[in-house]
Amino acid sequence: MPEVTTLPVPPNAVKPAGNGQAQCAPTTTIAFAGAQSGANAQLGINILNGAQLAVNQHNEANPNCQVQLKKFDTEGDPGKAPGIVTQLVSEPATIGALGLPFSGESKATGGIFEQAGLVHLTPSATNPSLTQNGWTTFFRALGNDSVQGPAAAKFITGTLGAKKVCVIQDDSDYGIGLATTTNEALGAVSADCQDKVTTGQKDFSTVANKVIAAKPDAVFFAGYYAEGAPLDQQLVTKGFTGAFVGPDGVKDDKFIQQAGDASNNAFFTCPCVPGELLPEFADAYKGVSGGGAPGTYSLEGYDSATILLAGIDSGITDRAGLLNWVKNYDADGFSKHFKWDGTGELAATTVYGYKVQAGKIVYVGTIG
C-alpha cells in the first residue's frame, strides 16, 4: 500500500471567504458543541479547529459580517450533553450548530435541536440510527457505519488478506453499531472471535489472552483511541503479531502517542479526508492549532462551518432559513460533495484507508 502524499482541492469547492460582500448583524452566531476535554477530546478539538479556521477566514474577508463562533464543551459525555445543548439552543442569536462529534451524545441531544428548530451538522458521528429518528434538523457530513463497516471488512480481508479476525467492541453507541455492521460483512471470518470492553477500561489482559489463543490474522476494534491504544499495546506485549485495525474513532495521533511502538501494526478506516494532504488547508490550519497538522475530521469541521457561513452570506438571518439552506444545499466542499437526502444522509459517501508508518498516520487511498 503506497503512501499518498498530496490531494487537490476540488476546483469548485466553496470557500469560507465567499465574495467578501456579506452583511449580517454583529450578533449572528453559530455554535460548536462537542468534546473539548475528556478522554477522547482530540477528536472534538480537531473539528473545532477546522470550524474556527473557517470562521476566521470568513470574518477576515467580510468586514460587514463578523460571525461569532460560540463553543460548548460536552466532554463527549451523553449524560452531560443534553444540559449543555439545552443552553446552546436557548440563545436566540445562534442560528446554526456544528456537532456533536460522538454518536452517543448525538443520540441524546438530537431531540433538543429538533424541538428548537436549530440545524446541526455532525462532522463525525457515524451510528446509522441517528438518521432514523425522524429528526429534520440533523445532517451527517460523512458516511455512516453502514458504509464504513463493510468497507472495513473488505479492507481487512482483501487488502490485508486476513483469514481470521477478532472483533472487539466498546460499550458506546458508536462501537456497538460499528461492530454490528462490520461483523455482518465479515461473516464466518469473525464469527468465532468476539469480545467487549468498557469505556475507561485500562486492563485488557483477559481480552488479550483470548485473542492470543484464537490466533487471528487481524483484530478490529470498534471504539475510540482512549481504549484502543492500551488494547493494542497489551496485545503486542503478549505476542500478537497480526494487524490491529481501528475505525475513525481510533485514528488520531493520540493513539500513536499512547500505544507507543505497538502502534506500528495499526491500520485505520475512516469516512474522512486527510486534511493534512491539502496544502492550502493544512498551512492555514496551523494558525488555529498552535502549528499542528490537521487531524481526523478537521477538514469535515471546516466544510460544515463553511456551509453554514455560506447560508449566512446569502442573507439568511434565522434558524428556519438556515435549516432550509442546508436541506437544499448542493455544492462541493474541500472534502467531498455535499447534498443530503430527506433523512440527513449524504447522497454519496466514500471510506478511506490509513496505516501507521514510521510513527505517523499516512493515507493509503480509497477503500469503499
Contacts in CASP RR format, 6 or more apart in sequence:
PFRMAT RR
TARGET T0000
AUTHOR 0000-0000-0000
METHOD contacts of the structure
MODEL  1
MPEVTTLPVPPNAVKPAGNGQAQCAPTTTIAFAGAQSGANAQLGINILNG
AQLAVNQHNEANPNCQVQLKKFDTEGDPGKAPGIVTQLVSEPATIGALGL
PFSGESKATGGIFEQAGLVHLTPSATNPSLTQNGWTTFFRALGNDSVQGP
AAAKFITGTLGAKKVCVIQDDSDYGIGLATTTNEALGAVSADCQDKVTTG
QKDFSTVANKVIAAKPDAVFFAGYYAEGAPLDQQLVTKGFTGAFVGPDGV
KDDKFIQQAGDASNNAFFTCPCVPGELLPEFADAYKGVSGGGAPGTYSLE
GYDSATILLAGIDSGITDRAGLLNWVKNYDADGFSKHFKWDGTGELAATT
VYGYKVQAGKIVYVGTIG
1 159 0 8 1.000
1 355 0 8 1.000
1 364 0 8 1.000
1 365 0 8 1.000
2 364 0 8 1.000
3 357 0 8 1.000
3 362 0 8 1.000
3 363 0 8 1.000
3 364 0 8 1.000
4 277 0 8 1.000
4 362 0 8 1.000
4 363 0 8 1.000
4 364 0 8 1.000
4 365 0 8 1.000
5 277 0 8 1.000
6 277 0 8 1.000
6 278 0 8 1.000
6 279 0 8 1.000
7 273 0 8 1.000
7 274 0 8 1.000
7 275 0 8 1.000
7 277 0 8 1.000
7 278 0 8 1.000
7 363 0 8 1.000
8 278 0 8 1.000
9 278 0 8 1.000
9 280 0 8 1.000
9 281 0 8 1.000
9 334 0 8 1.000
10 332 0 8 1.000
10 333 0 8 1.000
10 334 0 8 1.000
10 337 0 8 1.000
12 331 0 8 1.000
12 332 0 8 1.000
13 332 0 8 1.000
13 333 0 8 1.000
13 334 0 8 1.000
14 306 0 8 1.000
14 307 0 8 1.000
14 310 0 8 1.000
14 331 0 8 1.000
14 332 0 8 1.000
14 333 0 8 1.000
15 57 0 8 1.000
15 306 0 8 1.000
16 53 0 8 1.000
16 54 0 8 1.000
16 55 0 8 1.000
16 57 0 8 1.000
16 58 0 8 1.000
16 61 0 8 1.000
16 302 0 8 1.000
16 305 0 8 1.000
16 306 0 8 1.000
16 309 0 8 1.000
17 57 0 8 1.000
17 58 0 8 1.000
17 60 0 8 1.000
17 61 0 8 1.000
17 62 0 8 1.000
18 58 0 8 1.000
18 61 0 8 1.000
18 62 0 8 1.000
18 310 0 8 1.000
18 313 0 8 1.000
19 313 0 8 1.000
20 61 0 8 1.000
20 62 0 8 1.000
21 62 0 8 1.000
21 64 0 8 1.000
22 58 0 8 1.000
22 62 0 8 1.000
22 64 0 8 1.000
22 65 0 8 1.000
22 312 0 8 1.000
22 313 0 8 1.000
22 315 0 8 1.000
23 64 0 8 1.000
23 65 0 8 1.000
23 315 0 8 1.000
24 64 0 8 1.000
24 65 0 8 1.000
24 66 0 8 1.000
24 67 0 8 1.000
24 312 0 8 1.000
24 313 0 8 1.000
24 315 0 8 1.000
24 317 0 8 1.000
25 317 0 8 1.000
26 66 0 8 1.000
27 68 0 8 1.000
27 93 0 8 1.000
28 65 0 8 1.000
28 66 0 8 1.000
28 67 0 8 1.000
28 68 0 8 1.000
28 93 0 8 1.000
28 95 0 8 1.000
28 312 0 8 1.000
28 317 0 8 1.000
29 67 0 8 1.000
29 68 0 8 1.000
29 69 0 8 1.000
29 70 0 8 1.000
29 91 0 8 1.000
29 93 0 8 1.000
29 94 0 8 1.000
29 95 0 8 1.000
30 51 0 8 1.000
30 55 0 8 1.000
30 67 0 8 1.000
30 68 0 8 1.000
30 69 0 8 1.000
30 70 0 8 1.000
30 94 0 8 1.000
30 95 0 8 1.000
30 96 0 8 1.000
30 97 0 8 1.000
30 98 0 8 1.000
30 305 0 8 1.000
30 308 0 8 1.000
30 309 0 8 1.000
30 312 0 8 1.000
31 69 0 8 1.000
31 70 0 8 1.000
31 71 0 8 1.000
31 72 0 8 1.000
31 88 0 8 1.000
31 91 0 8 1.000
31 94 0 8 1.000
31 96 0 8 1.000
31 97 0 8 1.000
31 98 0 8 1.000
32 47 0 8 1.000
32 48 0 8 1.000
32 51 0 8 1.000
32 69 0 8 1.000
32 70 0 8 1.000
32 71 0 8 1.000
32 72 0 8 1.000
32 97 0 8 1.000
32 98 0 8 1.000
32 99 0 8 1.000
33 72 0 8 1.000
33 74 0 8 1.000
33 81 0 8 1.000
33 84 0 8 1.000
33 85 0 8 1.000
33 88 0 8 1.000
33 97 0 8 1.000
33 98 0 8 1.000
33 99 0 8 1.000
33 100 0 8 1.000
33 109 0 8 1.000
33 120 0 8 1.000
34 44 0 8 1.000
34 47 0 8 1.000
34 48 0 8 1.000
34 72 0 8 1.000
34 73 0 8 1.000
34 74 0 8 1.000
34 75 0 8 1.000
34 76 0 8 1.000
34 81 0 8 1.000
34 99 0 8 1.000
34 100 0 8 1.000
34 101 0 8 1.000
34 102 0 8 1.000
34 105 0 8 1.000
35 41 0 8 1.000
35 43 0 8 1.000
35 44 0 8 1.000
35 45 0 8 1.000
35 73 0 8 1.000
35 74 0 8 1.000
35 75 0 8 1.000
35 76 0 8 1.000
35 101 0 8 1.000
35 102 0 8 1.000
36 44 0 8 1.000
36 45 0 8 1.000
36 48 0 8 1.000
36 71 0 8 1.000
36 73 0 8 1.000
36 75 0 8 1.000
37 73 0 8 1.000
37 75 0 8 1.000
38 75 0 8 1.000
38 76 0 8 1.000
39 199 0 8 1.000
39 200 0 8 1.000
39 224 0 8 1.000
39 226 0 8 1.000
40 76 0 8 1.000
40 102 0 8 1.000
40 224 0 8 1.000
40 225 0 8 1.000
40 226 0 8 1.000
40 249 0 8 1.000
41 75 0 8 1.000
41 76 0 8 1.000
42 225 0 8 1.000
42 252 0 8 1.000
42 253 0 8 1.000
42 254 0 8 1.000
42 295 0 8 1.000
43 101 0 8 1.000
43 102 0 8 1.000
43 124 0 8 1.000
43 224 0 8 1.000
43 225 0 8 1.000
43 249 0 8 1.000
43 252 0 8 1.000
43 296 0 8 1.000
43 297 0 8 1.000
44 101 0 8 1.000
44 124 0 8 1.000
44 297 0 8 1.000
46 252 0 8 1.000
46 294 0 8 1.000
46 295 0 8 1.000
46 296 0 8 1.000
46 297 0 8 1.000
46 298 0 8 1.000
46 301 0 8 1.000
47 98 0 8 1.000
47 99 0 8 1.000
47 101 0 8 1.000
47 123 0 8 1.000
47 124 0 8 1.000
47 297 0 8 1.000
47 298 0 8 1.000
47 300 0 8 1.000
47 301 0 8 1.000
47 304 0 8 1.000
48 71 0 8 1.000
49 285 0 8 1.000
49 288 0 8 1.000
49 289 0 8 1.000
49 294 0 8 1.000
49 298 0 8 1.000
50 285 0 8 1.000
50 288 0 8 1.000
50 294 0 8 1.000
50 298 0 8 1.000
50 299 0 8 1.000
50 301 0 8 1.000
50 302 0 8 1.000
50 305 0 8 1.000
51 69 0 8 1.000
51 98 0 8 1.000
51 301 0 8 1.000
51 302 0 8 1.000
51 304 0 8 1.000
51 305 0 8 1.000
52 69 0 8 1.000
52 288 0 8 1.000
53 284 0 8 1.000
53 285 0 8 1.000
53 287 0 8 1.000
53 288 0 8 1.000
53 302 0 8 1.000
54 301 0 8 1.000
54 302 0 8 1.000
54 303 0 8 1.000
54 305 0 8 1.000
54 306 0 8 1.000
54 309 0 8 1.000
55 67 0 8 1.000
55 69 0 8 1.000
55 305 0 8 1.000
55 309 0 8 1.000
56 288 0 8 1.000
57 284 0 8 1.000
58 65 0 8 1.000
58 67 0 8 1.000
58 306 0 8 1.000
58 309 0 8 1.000
58 313 0 8 1.000
59 65 0 8 1.000
59 66 0 8 1.000
59 67 0 8 1.000
62 313 0 8 1.000
65 312 0 8 1.000
65 313 0 8 1.000
67 309 0 8 1.000
67 312 0 8 1.000
68 93 0 8 1.000
69 305 0 8 1.000
70 88 0 8 1.000
70 91 0 8 1.000
70 94 0 8 1.000
72 84 0 8 1.000
72 85 0 8 1.000
72 87 0 8 1.000
72 88 0 8 1.000
73 84 0 8 1.000
74 80 0 8 1.000
74 81 0 8 1.000
74 84 0 8 1.000
74 85 0 8 1.000
74 100 0 8 1.000
74 105 0 8 1.000
76 100 0 8 1.000
76 101 0 8 1.000
76 102 0 8 1.000
76 105 0 8 1.000
77 105 0 8 1.000
78 102 0 8 1.000
78 104 0 8 1.000
78 105 0 8 1.000
78 107 0 8 1.000
78 108 0 8 1.000
78 173 0 8 1.000
79 105 0 8 1.000
79 108 0 8 1.000
81 100 0 8 1.000
81 105 0 8 1.000
81 108 0 8 1.000
81 109 0 8 1.000
82 108 0 8 1.000
82 109 0 8 1.000
82 112 0 8 1.000
85 100 0 8 1.000
85 109 0 8 1.000
85 110 0 8 1.000
85 112 0 8 1.000
85 113 0 8 1.000
86 112 0 8 1.000
88 94 0 8 1.000
88 97 0 8 1.000
88 118 0 8 1.000
89 112 0 8 1.000
89 113 0 8 1.000
89 115 0 8 1.000
89 116 0 8 1.000
89 117 0 8 1.000
89 118 0 8 1.000
94 118 0 8 1.000
95 118 0 8 1.000
95 312 0 8 1.000
95 316 0 8 1.000
95 317 0 8 1.000
95 318 0 8 1.000
95 319 0 8 1.000
95 321 0 8 1.000
95 322 0 8 1.000
96 118 0 8 1.000
96 119 0 8 1.000
96 120 0 8 1.000
96 308 0 8 1.000
96 319 0 8 1.000
96 322 0 8 1.000
97 113 0 8 1.000
97 118 0 8 1.000
97 119 0 8 1.000
97 120 0 8 1.000
97 121 0 8 1.000
98 120 0 8 1.000
98 121 0 8 1.000
98 122 0 8 1.000
98 123 0 8 1.000
98 301 0 8 1.000
98 304 0 8 1.000
98 305 0 8 1.000
98 308 0 8 1.000
99 106 0 8 1.000
99 120 0 8 1.000
99 121 0 8 1.000
99 122 0 8 1.000
99 123 0 8 1.000
99 124 0 8 1.000
99 125 0 8 1.000
99 304 0 8 1.000
100 106 0 8 1.000
100 109 0 8 1.000
100 120 0 8 1.000
100 122 0 8 1.000
100 125 0 8 1.000
101 122 0 8 1.000
101 123 0 8 1.000
101 124 0 8 1.000
101 125 0 8 1.000
101 297 0 8 1.000
102 124 0 8 1.000
102 125 0 8 1.000
102 172 0 8 1.000
102 174 0 8 1.000
103 125 0 8 1.000
103 126 0 8 1.000
103 127 0 8 1.000
103 130 0 8 1.000
103 172 0 8 1.000
103 173 0 8 1.000
103 174 0 8 1.000
103 175 0 8 1.000
104 125 0 8 1.000
104 127 0 8 1.000
104 172 0 8 1.000
104 173 0 8 1.000
104 174 0 8 1.000
105 125 0 8 1.000
106 122 0 8 1.000
106 125 0 8 1.000
106 127 0 8 1.000
106 130 0 8 1.000
106 138 0 8 1.000
107 127 0 8 1.000
107 129 0 8 1.000
107 130 0 8 1.000
107 173 0 8 1.000
110 120 0 8 1.000
110 133 0 8 1.000
110 135 0 8 1.000
110 137 0 8 1.000
110 138 0 8 1.000
111 133 0 8 1.000
111 135 0 8 1.000
113 119 0 8 1.000
113 120 0 8 1.000
113 135 0 8 1.000
113 137 0 8 1.000
113 138 0 8 1.000
114 134 0 8 1.000
114 135 0 8 1.000
114 136 0 8 1.000
114 137 0 8 1.000
114 138 0 8 1.000
116 137 0 8 1.000
116 319 0 8 1.000
117 137 0 8 1.000
117 319 0 8 1.000
117 320 0 8 1.000
117 323 0 8 1.000
118 137 0 8 1.000
118 319 0 8 1.000
118 323 0 8 1.000
119 137 0 8 1.000
119 139 0 8 1.000
119 308 0 8 1.000
119 319 0 8 1.000
119 322 0 8 1.000
119 323 0 8 1.000
119 326 0 8 1.000
120 137 0 8 1.000
120 138 0 8 1.000
120 139 0 8 1.000
121 139 0 8 1.000
121 140 0 8 1.000
121 141 0 8 1.000
121 304 0 8 1.000
121 307 0 8 1.000
121 308 0 8 1.000
121 326 0 8 1.000
122 130 0 8 1.000
122 138 0 8 1.000
122 139 0 8 1.000
122 140 0 8 1.000
122 141 0 8 1.000
122 304 0 8 1.000
123 141 0 8 1.000
123 142 0 8 1.000
123 297 0 8 1.000
123 300 0 8 1.000
123 301 0 8 1.000
123 303 0 8 1.000
123 304 0 8 1.000
124 142 0 8 1.000
124 248 0 8 1.000
124 272 0 8 1.000
124 296 0 8 1.000
124 297 0 8 1.000
124 300 0 8 1.000
125 140 0 8 1.000
125 174 0 8 1.000
126 140 0 8 1.000
126 142 0 8 1.000
126 143 0 8 1.000
126 144 0 8 1.000
126 145 0 8 1.000
126 148 0 8 1.000
126 174 0 8 1.000
126 178 0 8 1.000
126 248 0 8 1.000
126 271 0 8 1.000
127 144 0 8 1.000
127 145 0 8 1.000
127 173 0 8 1.000
127 174 0 8 1.000
127 177 0 8 1.000
127 178 0 8 1.000
128 144 0 8 1.000
128 145 0 8 1.000
128 146 0 8 1.000
128 177 0 8 1.000
128 181 0 8 1.000
129 173 0 8 1.000
129 177 0 8 1.000
130 138 0 8 1.000
130 140 0 8 1.000
130 144 0 8 1.000
131 138 0 8 1.000
131 140 0 8 1.000
131 144 0 8 1.000
131 343 0 8 1.000
131 344 0 8 1.000
131 345 0 8 1.000
132 343 0 8 1.000
134 343 0 8 1.000
136 323 0 8 1.000
137 323 0 8 1.000
138 344 0 8 1.000
139 326 0 8 1.000
139 340 0 8 1.000
139 344 0 8 1.000
140 340 0 8 1.000
140 344 0 8 1.000
140 345 0 8 1.000
140 346 0 8 1.000
141 300 0 8 1.000
141 301 0 8 1.000
141 303 0 8 1.000
141 304 0 8 1.000
141 338 0 8 1.000
141 346 0 8 1.000
142 271 0 8 1.000
142 272 0 8 1.000
142 297 0 8 1.000
142 300 0 8 1.000
142 336 0 8 1.000
142 346 0 8 1.000
142 349 0 8 1.000
143 271 0 8 1.000
143 345 0 8 1.000
143 346 0 8 1.000
143 349 0 8 1.000
143 350 0 8 1.000
143 351 0 8 1.000
144 271 0 8 1.000
144 345 0 8 1.000
144 349 0 8 1.000
145 174 0 8 1.000
145 177 0 8 1.000
145 178 0 8 1.000
145 181 0 8 1.000
145 247 0 8 1.000
146 181 0 8 1.000
147 271 0 8 1.000
147 349 0 8 1.000
147 351 0 8 1.000
147 368 0 8 1.000
148 178 0 8 1.000
148 181 0 8 1.000
148 247 0 8 1.000
148 248 0 8 1.000
148 269 0 8 1.000
148 270 0 8 1.000
148 271 0 8 1.000
148 351 0 8 1.000
149 178 0 8 1.000
149 181 0 8 1.000
149 182 0 8 1.000
149 185 0 8 1.000
149 247 0 8 1.000
149 269 0 8 1.000
150 181 0 8 1.000
150 182 0 8 1.000
150 184 0 8 1.000
150 185 0 8 1.000
150 368 0 8 1.000
151 269 0 8 1.000
151 351 0 8 1.000
151 367 0 8 1.000
151 368 0 8 1.000
152 178 0 8 1.000
152 182 0 8 1.000
152 185 0 8 1.000
152 220 0 8 1.000
152 245 0 8 1.000
152 246 0 8 1.000
152 247 0 8 1.000
152 269 0 8 1.000
152 351 0 8 1.000
152 367 0 8 1.000
153 182 0 8 1.000
153 185 0 8 1.000
153 186 0 8 1.000
153 189 0 8 1.000
154 185 0 8 1.000
154 367 0 8 1.000
154 368 0 8 1.000
155 245 0 8 1.000
155 267 0 8 1.000
155 269 0 8 1.000
155 353 0 8 1.000
155 367 0 8 1.000
155 368 0 8 1.000
156 162 0 8 1.000
156 165 0 8 1.000
156 186 0 8 1.000
156 218 0 8 1.000
156 220 0 8 1.000
156 243 0 8 1.000
156 245 0 8 1.000
157 163 0 8 1.000
157 165 0 8 1.000
157 186 0 8 1.000
157 189 0 8 1.000
159 367 0 8 1.000
160 217 0 8 1.000
160 218 0 8 1.000
160 243 0 8 1.000
160 245 0 8 1.000
160 267 0 8 1.000
161 217 0 8 1.000
162 189 0 8 1.000
162 216 0 8 1.000
162 217 0 8 1.000
162 218 0 8 1.000
162 243 0 8 1.000
163 189 0 8 1.000
163 217 0 8 1.000
164 189 0 8 1.000
164 190 0 8 1.000
164 192 0 8 1.000
164 193 0 8 1.000
164 214 0 8 1.000
164 215 0 8 1.000
164 216 0 8 1.000
164 217 0 8 1.000
164 218 0 8 1.000
165 186 0 8 1.000
165 189 0 8 1.000
165 190 0 8 1.000
165 193 0 8 1.000
165 216 0 8 1.000
165 217 0 8 1.000
165 218 0 8 1.000
165 219 0 8 1.000
165 220 0 8 1.000
166 190 0 8 1.000
166 193 0 8 1.000
166 194 0 8 1.000
166 195 0 8 1.000
166 210 0 8 1.000
166 211 0 8 1.000
166 214 0 8 1.000
166 216 0 8 1.000
166 218 0 8 1.000
166 219 0 8 1.000
166 220 0 8 1.000
167 179 0 8 1.000
167 182 0 8 1.000
167 183 0 8 1.000
167 186 0 8 1.000
167 190 0 8 1.000
167 193 0 8 1.000
167 194 0 8 1.000
167 195 0 8 1.000
167 219 0 8 1.000
167 220 0 8 1.000
167 222 0 8 1.000
168 179 0 8 1.000
168 194 0 8 1.000
168 195 0 8 1.000
168 196 0 8 1.000
168 197 0 8 1.000
168 207 0 8 1.000
168 211 0 8 1.000
168 219 0 8 1.000
168 220 0 8 1.000
168 221 0 8 1.000
168 222 0 8 1.000
168 231 0 8 1.000
169 175 0 8 1.000
169 176 0 8 1.000
169 177 0 8 1.000
169 178 0 8 1.000
169 179 0 8 1.000
169 195 0 8 1.000
169 196 0 8 1.000
169 197 0 8 1.000
169 221 0 8 1.000
169 222 0 8 1.000
169 223 0 8 1.000
170 176 0 8 1.000
170 196 0 8 1.000
170 197 0 8 1.000
170 198 0 8 1.000
170 199 0 8 1.000
170 221 0 8 1.000
170 222 0 8 1.000
170 223 0 8 1.000
170 224 0 8 1.000
170 227 0 8 1.000
171 196 0 8 1.000
171 197 0 8 1.000
171 198 0 8 1.000
171 199 0 8 1.000
172 199 0 8 1.000
172 223 0 8 1.000
172 224 0 8 1.000
174 222 0 8 1.000
174 223 0 8 1.000
174 224 0 8 1.000
174 249 0 8 1.000
175 222 0 8 1.000
175 223 0 8 1.000
176 222 0 8 1.000
177 222 0 8 1.000
178 222 0 8 1.000
178 223 0 8 1.000
178 247 0 8 1.000
179 220 0 8 1.000
179 222 0 8 1.000
182 190 0 8 1.000
182 220 0 8 1.000
182 222 0 8 1.000
183 190 0 8 1.000
183 191 0 8 1.000
183 194 0 8 1.000
186 220 0 8 1.000
190 220 0 8 1.000
192 214 0 8 1.000
193 210 0 8 1.000
193 211 0 8 1.000
193 214 0 8 1.000
193 216 0 8 1.000
195 207 0 8 1.000
195 210 0 8 1.000
195 211 0 8 1.000
197 204 0 8 1.000
197 207 0 8 1.000
197 227 0 8 1.000
197 231 0 8 1.000
199 224 0 8 1.000
199 226 0 8 1.000
199 227 0 8 1.000
200 226 0 8 1.000
200 227 0 8 1.000
201 227 0 8 1.000
202 230 0 8 1.000
203 234 0 8 1.000
204 227 0 8 1.000
204 230 0 8 1.000
204 231 0 8 1.000
204 234 0 8 1.000
204 235 0 8 1.000
205 234 0 8 1.000
205 238 0 8 1.000
207 231 0 8 1.000
208 231 0 8 1.000
208 234 0 8 1.000
208 235 0 8 1.000
208 237 0 8 1.000
208 238 0 8 1.000
208 240 0 8 1.000
209 238 0 8 1.000
211 219 0 8 1.000
211 235 0 8 1.000
211 240 0 8 1.000
212 235 0 8 1.000
212 238 0 8 1.000
212 239 0 8 1.000
212 240 0 8 1.000
216 242 0 8 1.000
217 242 0 8 1.000
217 243 0 8 1.000
218 242 0 8 1.000
218 243 0 8 1.000
218 244 0 8 1.000
218 245 0 8 1.000
219 232 0 8 1.000
219 235 0 8 1.000
219 240 0 8 1.000
219 242 0 8 1.000
219 243 0 8 1.000
219 244 0 8 1.000
219 245 0 8 1.000
220 245 0 8 1.000
220 246 0 8 1.000
221 227 0 8 1.000
221 228 0 8 1.000
221 231 0 8 1.000
221 232 0 8 1.000
221 244 0 8 1.000
221 245 0 8 1.000
221 246 0 8 1.000
221 247 0 8 1.000
221 250 0 8 1.000
222 246 0 8 1.000
222 247 0 8 1.000
223 246 0 8 1.000
223 247 0 8 1.000
223 249 0 8 1.000
223 250 0 8 1.000
224 249 0 8 1.000
224 250 0 8 1.000
225 249 0 8 1.000
225 250 0 8 1.000
225 251 0 8 1.000
225 252 0 8 1.000
225 254 0 8 1.000
225 255 0 8 1.000
225 258 0 8 1.000
226 258 0 8 1.000
228 246 0 8 1.000
228 250 0 8 1.000
228 255 0 8 1.000
228 259 0 8 1.000
229 250 0 8 1.000
229 254 0 8 1.000
229 255 0 8 1.000
229 256 0 8 1.000
229 257 0 8 1.000
229 258 0 8 1.000
229 259 0 8 1.000
229 260 0 8 1.000
229 263 0 8 1.000
230 258 0 8 1.000
230 259 0 8 1.000
232 244 0 8 1.000
232 255 0 8 1.000
232 259 0 8 1.000
232 262 0 8 1.000
232 263 0 8 1.000
232 265 0 8 1.000
232 266 0 8 1.000
233 258 0 8 1.000
233 259 0 8 1.000
233 260 0 8 1.000
233 262 0 8 1.000
235 244 0 8 1.000
235 262 0 8 1.000
236 261 0 8 1.000
236 262 0 8 1.000
236 265 0 8 1.000
237 262 0 8 1.000
240 265 0 8 1.000
241 265 0 8 1.000
242 265 0 8 1.000
243 265 0 8 1.000
243 266 0 8 1.000
243 267 0 8 1.000
244 262 0 8 1.000
244 263 0 8 1.000
244 265 0 8 1.000
244 266 0 8 1.000
244 267 0 8 1.000
245 266 0 8 1.000
245 267 0 8 1.000
245 268 0 8 1.000
245 269 0 8 1.000
246 266 0 8 1.000
246 267 0 8 1.000
246 268 0 8 1.000
246 269 0 8 1.000
247 268 0 8 1.000
247 269 0 8 1.000
247 270 0 8 1.000
248 268 0 8 1.000
248 269 0 8 1.000
248 270 0 8 1.000
248 271 0 8 1.000
248 272 0 8 1.000
248 296 0 8 1.000
248 297 0 8 1.000
249 270 0 8 1.000
249 296 0 8 1.000
250 266 0 8 1.000
250 268 0 8 1.000
251 268 0 8 1.000
251 269 0 8 1.000
251 270 0 8 1.000
251 272 0 8 1.000
251 296 0 8 1.000
251 354 0 8 1.000
251 361 0 8 1.000
252 295 0 8 1.000
252 296 0 8 1.000
252 361 0 8 1.000
253 295 0 8 1.000
253 361 0 8 1.000
255 263 0 8 1.000
255 266 0 8 1.000
256 263 0 8 1.000
256 266 0 8 1.000
256 356 0 8 1.000
256 359 0 8 1.000
256 360 0 8 1.000
256 361 0 8 1.000
259 266 0 8 1.000
263 356 0 8 1.000
263 359 0 8 1.000
264 356 0 8 1.000
264 359 0 8 1.000
265 356 0 8 1.000
266 355 0 8 1.000
266 356 0 8 1.000
267 353 0 8 1.000
267 354 0 8 1.000
267 355 0 8 1.000
267 356 0 8 1.000
268 353 0 8 1.000
268 354 0 8 1.000
268 355 0 8 1.000
268 361 0 8 1.000
269 351 0 8 1.000
269 352 0 8 1.000
269 353 0 8 1.000
269 354 0 8 1.000
269 367 0 8 1.000
270 296 0 8 1.000
270 351 0 8 1.000
270 352 0 8 1.000
270 353 0 8 1.000
270 354 0 8 1.000
271 349 0 8 1.000
271 350 0 8 1.000
271 351 0 8 1.000
271 352 0 8 1.000
272 296 0 8 1.000
272 297 0 8 1.000
272 299 0 8 1.000
272 300 0 8 1.000
272 335 0 8 1.000
272 352 0 8 1.000
273 299 0 8 1.000
273 300 0 8 1.000
273 334 0 8 1.000
273 335 0 8 1.000
273 336 0 8 1.000
273 352 0 8 1.000
274 294 0 8 1.000
274 295 0 8 1.000
274 299 0 8 1.000
274 352 0 8 1.000
274 354 0 8 1.000
274 363 0 8 1.000
275 281 0 8 1.000
275 282 0 8 1.000
275 285 0 8 1.000
275 294 0 8 1.000
275 295 0 8 1.000
275 298 0 8 1.000
275 299 0 8 1.000
275 334 0 8 1.000
275 335 0 8 1.000
276 282 0 8 1.000
276 293 0 8 1.000
276 294 0 8 1.000
276 295 0 8 1.000
277 363 0 8 1.000
278 299 0 8 1.000
278 334 0 8 1.000
281 294 0 8 1.000
281 299 0 8 1.000
281 302 0 8 1.000
281 334 0 8 1.000
282 293 0 8 1.000
282 294 0 8 1.000
285 292 0 8 1.000
285 293 0 8 1.000
285 294 0 8 1.000
285 298 0 8 1.000
286 292 0 8 1.000
286 293 0 8 1.000
299 334 0 8 1.000
299 335 0 8 1.000
300 335 0 8 1.000
302 334 0 8 1.000
302 335 0 8 1.000
303 333 0 8 1.000
303 334 0 8 1.000
303 335 0 8 1.000
303 336 0 8 1.000
303 338 0 8 1.000
306 333 0 8 1.000
307 325 0 8 1.000
307 326 0 8 1.000
307 329 0 8 1.000
307 338 0 8 1.000
308 322 0 8 1.000
308 326 0 8 1.000
310 325 0 8 1.000
310 331 0 8 1.000
311 322 0 8 1.000
311 325 0 8 1.000
312 322 0 8 1.000
314 325 0 8 1.000
316 322 0 8 1.000
316 325 0 8 1.000
326 340 0 8 1.000
327 340 0 8 1.000
327 342 0 8 1.000
329 338 0 8 1.000
329 339 0 8 1.000
329 340 0 8 1.000
330 337 0 8 1.000
330 338 0 8 1.000
330 339 0 8 1.000
331 337 0 8 1.000
331 338 0 8 1.000
331 339 0 8 1.000
332 338 0 8 1.000
336 346 0 8 1.000
336 348 0 8 1.000
336 349 0 8 1.000
336 350 0 8 1.000
337 347 0 8 1.000
337 348 0 8 1.000
338 346 0 8 1.000
339 346 0 8 1.000
339 347 0 8 1.000
339 348 0 8 1.000
340 346 0 8 1.000
340 347 0 8 1.000
341 347 0 8 1.000
350 366 0 8 1.000
350 368 0 8 1.000
351 366 0 8 1.000
351 367 0 8 1.000
351 368 0 8 1.000
352 363 0 8 1.000
352 365 0 8 1.000
352 366 0 8 1.000
352 367 0 8 1.000
353 363 0 8 1.000
353 364 0 8 1.000
353 365 0 8 1.000
353 366 0 8 1.000
353 367 0 8 1.000
354 361 0 8 1.000
354 362 0 8 1.000
354 363 0 8 1.000
354 364 0 8 1.000
355 361 0 8 1.000
355 362 0 8 1.000
355 364 0 8 1.000
356 362 0 8 1.000
END
